[in-house]
Amino acid sequence: HTTPSRTQPAASQQEPPSAQPAASTSKPEPPSTQQAAVQDAPPSTREAAQRAVAQMPAFILGRLDEPNAHIVLGVIETLGPPVALSLLARTEQCVSEGGMVVEETGKPRTKGGIYVQLLKDATNLDRAQQAHAIERVKRDGLAAKKARVQRAVARNKRKADVASQEHRAQKASIVHT
């Protein structure tokens, strides 16, 4: 009996929160068609489907070990859950076959990087939707980076203000002594 490793989840963890995508090569239904199908389903089925879709980003992010949720959310919301799961399956297959290397640096790609590269290289997707998904991932990534930088600047400013106050207090105690 072996303990599952971080890269090889236990069998109970391998099933996504919704059904695996069909092995068909046809184009996935647009998200609006999928949403309509969920809305037409009986209430219990509709609620289960909505819960599964709500859990899907966390499931995929966990499998990719990816902290940047905007990548997966952009794919799910633009191209739909079946495409997101298909990209996950292709990413895991690529990783099991040795992964990818970033051409410019020669360094191995992360699983999230492979996921995005497979999105960019996909030939089975509607070009306009694919371009929109890639643009959204870039835009949301830049927004997240800007927010991180702003938080870091604010944190450094608070640290500098505290250090300045401590320095003034130290000077004042020396002068009064």
Z-matrix of the N, CA and C atoms (Angstrom, degrees):
N
C 1 1.458
C 2 1.517 1 108.50
N 3 1.338 2 116.26 1 127.13
C 4 1.460 3 119.68 2 179.62
C 5 1.515 4 109.99 3 -112.95
N 6 1.309 5 115.23 4 149.70
C 7 1.454 6 120.71 5 177.35
C 8 1.520 7 108.27 6 -86.01
N 9 1.337 8 117.42 7 133.93
C 10 1.463 9 118.10 8 -179.62
C 11 1.521 10 110.89 9 -64.25
N 12 1.323 11 116.40 10 139.28
C 13 1.461 12 121.05 11 178.29
C 14 1.514 13 109.35 12 -88.95
N 15 1.310 14 116.46 13 174.12
C 16 1.468 15 121.68 14 -178.87
C 17 1.525 16 111.18 15 -63.35
N 18 1.320 17 118.11 16 -33.30
C 19 1.460 18 120.42 17 -178.00
C 20 1.513 19 112.68 18 -89.24
N 21 1.324 20 118.52 19 -14.03
C 22 1.458 21 122.46 20 -179.20
C 23 1.513 22 108.31 21 -125.41
N 24 1.370 23 118.45 22 83.11
C 25 1.462 24 120.44 23 -177.22
C 26 1.520 25 112.47 24 -62.19
N 27 1.319 26 114.74 25 156.18
C 28 1.458 27 120.39 26 178.05
C 29 1.518 28 109.56 27 -62.46
N 30 1.321 29 116.90 28 158.88
C 31 1.461 30 121.41 29 -177.18
C 32 1.522 31 111.48 30 -55.83
N 33 1.334 32 117.74 31 -35.38
C 34 1.456 33 120.26 32 -179.49
C 35 1.524 34 111.54 33 -67.43
N 36 1.328 35 117.73 34 -22.14
C 37 1.456 36 121.39 35 -179.78
C 38 1.519 37 111.80 36 -92.54
N 39 1.321 38 118.77 37 -7.68
C 40 1.442 39 120.65 38 -172.25
C 41 1.511 40 113.92 39 -82.62
N 42 1.318 41 119.31 40 -17.75
C 43 1.452 42 120.70 41 -179.63
C 44 1.514 43 109.10 42 -84.47
N 45 1.322 44 118.76 43 129.92
C 46 1.459 45 120.62 44 178.18
C 47 1.519 46 110.24 45 -70.21
N 48 1.328 47 117.72 46 168.43
C 49 1.447 48 120.67 47 -178.08
C 50 1.530 49 113.13 48 -66.99
N 51 1.306 50 118.40 49 -11.61
C 52 1.464 51 121.73 50 174.42
C 53 1.516 52 107.94 51 -132.98
N 54 1.295 53 116.90 52 176.12
C 55 1.459 54 121.24 53 -177.04
C 56 1.516 55 111.12 54 -60.15
N 57 1.334 56 115.91 55 147.53
C 58 1.459 57 121.38 56 176.07
C 59 1.514 58 108.68 57 -61.80
N 60 1.353 59 118.39 58 149.52
C 61 1.452 60 119.20 59 177.82
C 62 1.520 61 110.57 60 -65.27
N 63 1.322 62 114.94 61 149.88
C 64 1.458 63 119.88 62 179.20
C 65 1.522 64 109.35 63 -64.06
N 66 1.322 65 116.72 64 150.21
C 67 1.450 66 121.77 65 -177.74
C 68 1.522 67 110.77 66 -82.18
N 69 1.301 68 116.72 67 17.81
C 70 1.449 69 121.31 68 -178.45
C 71 1.520 70 110.42 69 -77.87
N 72 1.316 71 116.69 70 154.00
C 73 1.451 72 120.47 71 178.38
C 74 1.515 73 111.32 72 -95.71
N 75 1.342 74 117.22 73 3.30
C 76 1.456 75 119.74 74 178.69
C 77 1.523 76 109.61 75 -71.06
N 78 1.330 77 114.38 76 158.36
C 79 1.460 78 119.20 77 -179.53
C 80 1.528 79 109.46 78 -68.26
N 81 1.354 80 117.34 79 142.89
C 82 1.460 81 119.89 80 178.72
C 83 1.515 82 110.03 81 -68.45
N 84 1.344 83 114.42 82 155.78
C 85 1.455 84 119.44 83 176.82
C 86 1.522 85 108.32 84 -66.56
N 87 1.325 86 117.59 85 144.33
C 88 1.465 87 118.66 86 175.31
C 89 1.520 88 109.89 87 -62.49
N 90 1.352 89 117.72 88 152.34
C 91 1.460 90 120.44 89 -179.02
C 92 1.520 91 113.05 90 -52.74
N 93 1.332 92 119.45 91 -35.94
C 94 1.463 93 120.63 92 -178.96
C 95 1.527 94 111.09 93 -62.92
N 96 1.340 95 118.11 94 -38.37
C 97 1.463 96 122.01 95 177.97
C 98 1.528 97 109.84 96 -67.86
N 99 1.329 98 116.42 97 -40.32
C 100 1.460 99 120.26 98 178.61
C 101 1.517 100 110.06 99 -64.03
N 102 1.341 101 116.27 100 -42.57
C 103 1.454 102 119.57 101 -179.69
C 104 1.525 103 110.91 102 -64.36
N 105 1.331 104 116.92 103 -38.53
C 106 1.461 105 120.45 104 178.73
C 107 1.522 106 110.47 105 -63.64
N 108 1.352 107 116.14 106 -40.87
C 109 1.465 108 119.86 107 178.97
C 110 1.527 109 110.50 108 -62.55
N 111 1.323 110 117.45 109 -39.15
C 112 1.458 111 121.30 110 178.38
C 113 1.523 112 109.99 111 -67.17
N 114 1.329 113 117.33 112 -40.41
C 115 1.463 114 120.52 113 -178.86
C 116 1.524 115 112.02 114 -67.56
N 117 1.336 116 118.20 115 -29.66
C 118 1.460 117 121.56 116 179.37
C 119 1.527 118 113.09 117 -81.77
N 120 1.313 119 118.27 118 -11.15
C 121 1.464 120 122.46 119 -177.39
C 122 1.532 121 109.97 120 -73.78
N 123 1.346 122 116.94 121 159.68
C 124 1.472 123 120.01 122 174.85
C 125 1.530 124 109.98 123 -58.59
N 126 1.330 125 118.22 124 153.72
C 127 1.471 126 121.17 125 -175.36
C 128 1.526 127 114.54 126 -51.90
N 129 1.339 128 118.96 127 -44.18
C 130 1.464 129 119.88 128 -177.99
C 131 1.528 130 110.79 129 -65.84
N 132 1.330 131 116.97 130 -40.02
C 133 1.464 132 120.71 131 178.12
C 134 1.523 133 110.13 132 -68.26
N 135 1.326 134 116.22 133 -41.75
C 136 1.465 135 121.36 134 -179.70
C 137 1.530 136 110.08 135 -61.26
N 138 1.336 137 116.98 136 -45.04
C 139 1.462 138 120.80 137 179.44
C 140 1.519 139 111.43 138 -63.89
N 141 1.328 140 117.00 139 -41.91
C 142 1.473 141 120.59 140 178.50
C 143 1.521 142 110.67 141 -63.56
N 144 1.330 143 116.51 142 -42.38
C 145 1.466 144 120.36 143 179.40
C 146 1.524 145 110.52 144 -65.11
N 147 1.323 146 117.40 145 -40.84
C 148 1.457 147 120.58 146 179.31
C 149 1.530 148 111.19 147 -65.55
N 150 1.340 149 116.83 148 -39.11
C 151 1.474 150 120.30 149 176.79
C 152 1.523 151 110.24 150 -64.28
N 153 1.334 152 116.50 151 -42.58
C 154 1.466 153 120.69 152 -179.35
C 155 1.523 154 110.97 153 -62.63
N 156 1.327 155 116.95 154 -44.40
C 157 1.462 156 120.48 155 179.30
C 158 1.525 157 109.85 156 -66.25
N 159 1.328 158 117.75 157 -37.84
C 160 1.462 159 121.09 158 178.96
C 161 1.527 160 111.70 159 -65.10
N 162 1.334 161 117.28 160 -32.16
C 163 1.465 162 121.58 161 -179.58
C 164 1.526 163 112.55 162 -84.70
N 165 1.313 164 117.07 163 -15.88
C 166 1.456 165 120.75 164 -173.66
C 167 1.534 166 113.85 165 -59.45
N 168 1.348 167 120.15 166 -45.47
C 169 1.470 168 117.99 167 -179.94
C 170 1.526 169 112.62 168 -56.65
N 171 1.327 170 117.08 169 -45.05
C 172 1.464 171 120.50 170 179.99
C 173 1.522 172 111.04 171 -63.50
N 174 1.326 173 116.82 172 -39.44
C 175 1.457 174 121.30 173 178.46
C 176 1.528 175 110.66 174 -61.20
N 177 1.333 176 116.31 175 -50.38
C 178 1.474 177 120.08 176 -177.54
C 179 1.521 178 110.09 177 -66.93
N 180 1.333 179 117.75 178 -43.64
C 181 1.467 180 120.48 179 178.78
C 182 1.530 181 111.06 180 -59.48
N 183 1.322 182 116.50 181 -39.63
C 184 1.462 183 120.16 182 177.79
C 185 1.518 184 112.19 183 -64.29
N 186 1.322 185 116.75 184 -43.03
C 187 1.466 186 120.67 185 179.59
C 188 1.522 187 111.32 186 -66.49
N 189 1.331 188 116.71 187 -34.28
C 190 1.463 189 120.65 188 179.42
C 191 1.525 190 111.72 189 -83.97
N 192 1.326 191 117.21 190 -12.12
C 193 1.462 192 122.26 191 -173.44
C 194 1.535 193 108.49 192 54.94
N 195 1.326 194 114.79 193 45.55
C 196 1.471 195 122.46 194 -172.20
C 197 1.531 196 110.39 195 -110.87
N 198 1.342 197 117.71 196 122.68
C 199 1.462 198 119.95 197 179.12
C 200 1.532 199 113.50 198 -81.65
N 201 1.327 200 117.67 199 -17.14
C 202 1.462 201 121.51 200 -175.04
C 203 1.526 202 111.44 201 -90.00
N 204 1.320 203 115.60 202 90.58
C 205 1.458 204 121.46 203 -175.72
C 206 1.521 205 112.77 204 -62.22
N 207 1.329 206 117.88 205 -26.66
C 208 1.463 207 120.23 206 -177.20
C 209 1.529 208 112.30 207 -60.04
N 210 1.318 209 117.79 208 -27.10
C 211 1.467 210 120.76 209 -179.89
C 212 1.528 211 109.60 210 -64.11
N 213 1.301 212 115.91 211 -54.88
C 214 1.464 213 120.84 212 -176.19
C 215 1.531 214 110.68 213 -70.96
N 216 1.323 215 117.82 214 -40.30
C 217 1.462 216 120.32 215 179.10
C 218 1.527 217 110.84 216 -61.24
N 219 1.319 218 117.51 217 -40.84
C 220 1.457 219 120.83 218 178.69
C 221 1.517 220 112.01 219 -61.01
N 222 1.340 221 116.75 220 -40.79
C 223 1.467 222 120.35 221 179.45
C 224 1.525 223 110.50 222 -69.95
N 225 1.322 224 117.41 223 -47.12
C 226 1.469 225 120.68 224 -178.38
C 227 1.522 226 110.81 225 -61.45
N 228 1.323 227 117.11 226 -47.17
C 229 1.455 228 120.60 227 -174.75
C 230 1.521 229 113.09 228 -76.14
N 231 1.327 230 118.33 229 -25.22
C 232 1.461 231 121.11 230 -179.11
C 233 1.524 232 112.28 231 -93.93
N 234 1.327 233 116.61 232 -44.63
C 235 1.467 234 120.75 233 -173.89
C 236 1.523 235 113.47 234 -106.58
N 237 1.329 236 117.18 235 -16.68
C 238 1.450 237 121.00 236 177.96
C 239 1.514 238 114.04 237 101.23
N 240 1.344 239 116.40 238 157.80
C 241 1.460 240 121.87 239 -179.06
C 242 1.534 241 114.69 240 -57.77
N 243 1.342 242 120.23 241 -40.09
C 244 1.472 243 118.01 242 -179.42
C 245 1.529 244 113.02 243 -60.49
N 246 1.326 245 117.04 244 -38.77
C 247 1.468 246 120.44 245 178.90
C 248 1.524 247 109.78 246 -67.92
N 249 1.334 248 116.76 247 -42.08
C 250 1.464 249 120.51 248 179.42
C 251 1.526 250 110.89 249 -60.46
N 252 1.332 251 117.01 250 -42.85
C 253 1.469 252 120.66 251 178.64
C 254 1.524 253 111.50 252 -69.44
N 255 1.317 254 116.84 253 -37.11
C 256 1.461 255 120.51 254 177.53
C 257 1.528 256 110.58 255 -63.55
N 258 1.331 257 116.72 256 -43.35
C 259 1.468 258 119.98 257 177.17
C 260 1.525 259 110.93 258 -63.19
N 261 1.336 260 116.81 259 -37.75
C 262 1.465 261 120.20 260 177.02
C 263 1.525 262 110.31 261 -61.86
N 264 1.332 263 116.67 262 -46.30
C 265 1.469 264 120.36 263 -179.41
C 266 1.529 265 110.31 264 -62.24
N 267 1.329 266 117.00 265 -42.74
C 268 1.470 267 120.54 266 179.32
C 269 1.527 268 110.83 267 -66.81
N 270 1.337 269 116.80 268 -36.12
C 271 1.469 270 120.74 269 177.65
C 272 1.522 271 110.11 270 -63.91
N 273 1.332 272 116.72 271 -46.83
C 274 1.466 273 120.16 272 -179.56
C 275 1.528 274 111.07 273 -64.11
N 276 1.325 275 116.84 274 -36.67
C 277 1.465 276 120.08 275 176.83
C 278 1.534 277 109.59 276 -64.61
N 279 1.328 278 117.21 277 -44.67
C 280 1.465 279 121.42 278 179.55
C 281 1.530 280 110.54 279 -61.15
N 282 1.329 281 116.67 280 -43.27
C 283 1.465 282 120.86 281 179.47
C 284 1.528 283 110.17 282 -62.60
N 285 1.340 284 116.55 283 -41.94
C 286 1.472 285 119.78 284 -179.49
C 287 1.528 286 111.82 285 -67.19
N 288 1.339 287 116.09 286 -22.26
C 289 1.466 288 120.47 287 178.59
C 290 1.517 289 112.63 288 -94.55
N 291 1.323 290 117.80 289 9.37
C 292 1.455 291 120.68 290 176.53
C 293 1.517 292 115.41 291 115.21
N 294 1.323 293 117.96 292 -8.23
C 295 1.460 294 121.11 293 175.81
C 296 1.513 295 114.05 294 81.85
N 297 1.327 296 115.25 295 -162.98
C 298 1.465 297 123.80 296 179.97
C 299 1.515 298 108.77 297 -129.39
N 300 1.320 299 114.33 298 158.29
C 301 1.456 300 120.99 299 177.52
C 302 1.521 301 107.81 300 -117.65
N 303 1.333 302 117.02 301 140.88
C 304 1.459 303 121.47 302 174.35
C 305 1.525 304 106.62 303 -74.32
N 306 1.325 305 117.05 304 120.97
C 307 1.463 306 121.10 305 -174.15
C 308 1.522 307 113.03 306 -58.76
N 309 1.333 308 117.75 307 -42.96
C 310 1.465 309 121.53 308 -175.23
C 311 1.522 310 113.17 309 -66.15
N 312 1.337 311 116.65 310 -33.06
C 313 1.471 312 119.54 311 -173.40
C 314 1.524 313 113.92 312 -111.50
N 315 1.322 314 116.62 313 -21.16
C 316 1.462 315 119.90 314 -175.87
C 317 1.523 316 113.09 315 78.88
N 318 1.326 317 116.56 316 3.76
C 319 1.468 318 120.72 317 -179.34
C 320 1.523 319 109.30 318 -86.84
N 321 1.339 320 116.86 319 152.36
C 322 1.473 321 118.98 320 177.83
C 323 1.526 322 111.11 321 -69.15
N 324 1.331 323 115.57 322 143.83
C 325 1.466 324 121.19 323 175.91
C 326 1.519 325 109.60 324 -76.63
N 327 1.313 326 115.46 325 147.76
C 328 1.461 327 120.21 326 171.85
C 329 1.527 328 107.89 327 -72.96
N 330 1.324 329 116.55 328 167.61
C 331 1.458 330 119.15 329 176.93
C 332 1.524 331 110.72 330 -62.68
N 333 1.322 332 117.50 331 -37.95
C 334 1.463 333 120.64 332 176.08
C 335 1.521 334 111.28 333 -64.00
N 336 1.324 335 116.95 334 -38.13
C 337 1.464 336 121.36 335 177.50
C 338 1.517 337 111.72 336 -66.24
N 339 1.328 338 116.12 337 -37.84
C 340 1.467 339 120.31 338 176.45
C 341 1.524 340 109.62 339 -65.25
N 342 1.335 341 116.91 340 -42.27
C 343 1.464 342 122.67 341 179.58
C 344 1.531 343 109.92 342 -57.04
N 345 1.330 344 116.39 343 -47.31
C 346 1.464 345 120.76 344 -179.68
C 347 1.526 346 110.59 345 -67.19
N 348 1.321 347 117.89 346 -41.71
C 349 1.468 348 120.53 347 -179.98
C 350 1.527 349 110.81 348 -63.94
N 351 1.319 350 117.08 349 -39.79
C 352 1.464 351 119.82 350 176.77
C 353 1.532 352 110.69 351 -65.28
N 354 1.321 353 117.21 352 -35.80
C 355 1.465 354 120.67 353 174.88
C 356 1.524 355 109.56 354 -61.16
N 357 1.324 356 117.08 355 -46.10
C 358 1.467 357 121.25 356 -179.39
C 359 1.526 358 111.94 357 -64.78
N 360 1.334 359 116.79 358 -36.53
C 361 1.464 360 121.43 359 -175.38
C 362 1.527 361 113.65 360 -86.80
N 363 1.333 362 118.08 361 -8.00
C 364 1.467 363 121.35 362 -174.86
C 365 1.529 364 110.66 363 -60.10
N 366 1.317 365 115.66 364 136.16
C 367 1.460 366 120.94 365 178.25
C 368 1.520 367 112.00 366 -110.32
N 369 1.317 368 117.37 367 -6.45
C 370 1.465 369 121.11 368 -176.17
C 371 1.523 370 113.56 369 -96.54
N 372 1.334 371 117.86 370 6.08
C 373 1.459 372 121.38 371 -176.54
C 374 1.525 373 110.77 372 -103.85
N 375 1.319 374 115.70 373 154.28
C 376 1.457 375 120.83 374 172.13
C 377 1.532 376 107.28 375 -60.33
N 378 1.318 377 116.94 376 125.11
C 379 1.477 378 121.68 377 -173.92
C 380 1.526 379 112.52 378 -58.58
N 381 1.318 380 117.16 379 -41.91
C 382 1.462 381 119.79 380 -178.55
C 383 1.532 382 110.73 381 -66.07
N 384 1.343 383 116.90 382 -44.13
C 385 1.471 384 120.25 383 178.65
C 386 1.526 385 110.45 384 -65.68
N 387 1.328 386 116.37 385 -40.09
C 388 1.468 387 120.84 386 179.10
C 389 1.532 388 109.74 387 -61.99
N 390 1.321 389 117.29 388 -46.95
C 391 1.466 390 121.52 389 179.31
C 392 1.530 391 110.31 390 -61.88
N 393 1.329 392 116.36 391 -40.22
C 394 1.462 393 120.34 392 178.77
C 395 1.530 394 110.65 393 -63.89
N 396 1.319 395 117.25 394 -42.46
C 397 1.473 396 120.94 395 179.47
C 398 1.526 397 110.72 396 -63.67
N 399 1.331 398 116.59 397 -44.24
C 400 1.476 399 120.36 398 -179.82
C 401 1.522 400 110.05 399 -64.11
N 402 1.321 401 116.83 400 -43.57
C 403 1.464 402 121.19 401 178.91
C 404 1.528 403 110.54 402 -62.63
N 405 1.319 404 116.69 403 -40.31
C 406 1.463 405 119.94 404 179.40
C 407 1.527 406 111.07 405 -65.47
N 408 1.326 407 116.98 406 -42.60
C 409 1.467 408 120.26 407 178.42
C 410 1.530 409 109.85 408 -60.08
N 411 1.331 410 116.75 409 -43.75
C 412 1.473 411 120.54 410 178.68
C 413 1.526 412 110.92 411 -63.76
N 414 1.339 413 116.26 412 -49.07
C 415 1.465 414 121.45 413 -176.98
C 416 1.528 415 110.64 414 -61.13
N 417 1.339 416 116.41 415 -47.79
C 418 1.461 417 120.19 416 -179.22
C 419 1.529 418 111.22 417 -66.84
N 420 1.327 419 116.38 418 -33.33
C 421 1.463 420 120.21 419 177.25
C 422 1.517 421 111.31 420 -66.25
N 423 1.343 422 116.78 421 -41.87
C 424 1.468 423 120.43 422 177.47
C 425 1.518 424 110.96 423 -65.20
N 426 1.325 425 116.90 424 -39.78
C 427 1.466 426 120.62 425 178.34
C 428 1.530 427 110.58 426 -63.85
N 429 1.330 428 116.49 427 -41.54
C 430 1.468 429 120.46 428 178.81
C 431 1.530 430 110.41 429 -65.19
N 432 1.334 431 116.23 430 -40.09
C 433 1.463 432 120.09 431 179.40
C 434 1.531 433 110.19 432 -65.97
N 435 1.316 434 117.01 433 -42.57
C 436 1.468 435 121.03 434 178.35
C 437 1.522 436 110.34 435 -59.91
N 438 1.329 437 116.79 436 -43.41
C 439 1.466 438 120.57 437 179.00
C 440 1.530 439 111.00 438 -63.27
N 441 1.351 440 117.26 439 -40.72
C 442 1.475 441 120.60 440 178.12
C 443 1.523 442 110.63 441 -62.45
N 444 1.328 443 116.91 442 -43.00
C 445 1.461 444 121.35 443 -179.65
C 446 1.525 445 109.93 444 -64.34
N 447 1.340 446 117.02 445 -43.53
C 448 1.464 447 120.32 446 178.99
C 449 1.524 448 111.50 447 -61.85
N 450 1.333 449 116.63 448 -39.93
C 451 1.473 450 119.77 449 177.56
C 452 1.527 451 110.46 450 -65.49
N 453 1.333 452 117.38 451 -39.56
C 454 1.467 453 121.05 452 179.86
C 455 1.527 454 110.65 453 -66.34
N 456 1.330 455 117.11 454 -41.83
C 457 1.461 456 121.08 455 178.53
C 458 1.524 457 109.73 456 -62.38
N 459 1.324 458 117.24 457 -45.63
C 460 1.461 459 121.24 458 179.29
C 461 1.528 460 110.76 459 -62.47
N 462 1.335 461 116.70 460 -41.81
C 463 1.465 462 120.87 461 179.36
C 464 1.532 463 110.14 462 -63.59
N 465 1.335 464 117.08 463 -43.99
C 466 1.465 465 120.52 464 179.57
C 467 1.522 466 111.29 465 -65.96
N 468 1.324 467 117.18 466 -35.83
C 469 1.456 468 120.83 467 178.21
C 470 1.529 469 109.82 468 -65.27
N 471 1.336 470 116.69 469 -42.94
C 472 1.476 471 119.49 470 178.29
C 473 1.523 472 110.17 471 -62.35
N 474 1.336 473 116.76 472 -42.20
C 475 1.469 474 119.99 473 178.70
C 476 1.525 475 110.58 474 -62.34
N 477 1.347 476 116.61 475 -42.54
C 478 1.465 477 120.53 476 179.84
C 479 1.519 478 110.72 477 -64.94
N 480 1.336 479 117.17 478 -40.09
C 481 1.465 480 120.71 479 178.52
C 482 1.517 481 111.04 480 -62.97
N 483 1.325 482 117.32 481 -42.50
C 484 1.471 483 121.68 482 178.91
C 485 1.526 484 109.58 483 -64.69
N 486 1.325 485 117.27 484 -44.52
C 487 1.467 486 120.89 485 179.77
C 488 1.524 487 110.47 486 -62.86
N 489 1.336 488 117.07 487 -39.97
C 490 1.462 489 121.21 488 179.49
C 491 1.527 490 110.46 489 -65.11
N 492 1.338 491 116.51 490 -41.94
C 493 1.462 492 120.10 491 178.47
C 494 1.523 493 110.82 492 -64.67
N 495 1.328 494 116.61 493 -40.98
C 496 1.466 495 120.14 494 178.92
C 497 1.521 496 110.40 495 -64.99
N 498 1.338 497 116.13 496 -39.29
C 499 1.473 498 120.62 497 179.78
C 500 1.532 499 109.96 498 -64.75
N 501 1.351 500 116.82 499 -44.47
C 502 1.474 501 119.93 500 178.54
C 503 1.522 502 111.08 501 -62.82
N 504 1.337 503 116.18 502 -41.45
C 505 1.467 504 120.03 503 179.46
C 506 1.536 505 110.34 504 -64.42
N 507 1.321 506 115.98 505 -39.52
C 508 1.471 507 120.39 506 179.36
C 509 1.537 508 109.51 507 -65.22
N 510 1.335 509 117.66 508 -44.07
C 511 1.465 510 122.02 509 178.78
C 512 1.523 511 110.30 510 -62.00
N 513 1.330 512 115.25 511 -42.30
C 514 1.457 513 119.34 512 -179.00
C 515 1.530 514 110.84 513 -64.54
N 516 1.309 515 117.73 514 -37.33
C 517 1.470 516 119.97 515 -179.68
C 518 1.518 517 110.55 516 -71.20
N 519 1.323 518 118.30 517 -29.68
C 520 1.468 519 121.74 518 178.30
C 521 1.519 520 109.38 519 -72.71
N 522 1.330 521 117.27 520 -41.44
C 523 1.468 522 122.27 521 -178.74
C 524 1.527 523 109.49 522 -65.41
N 525 1.317 524 119.22 523 -38.44
C 526 1.466 525 122.56 524 -177.54
C 527 1.502 526 112.79 525 -81.18
N 528 1.280 527 119.17 526 -3.59
C 529 1.458 528 121.23 527 -179.48
C 530 1.478 529 113.04 528 -93.59
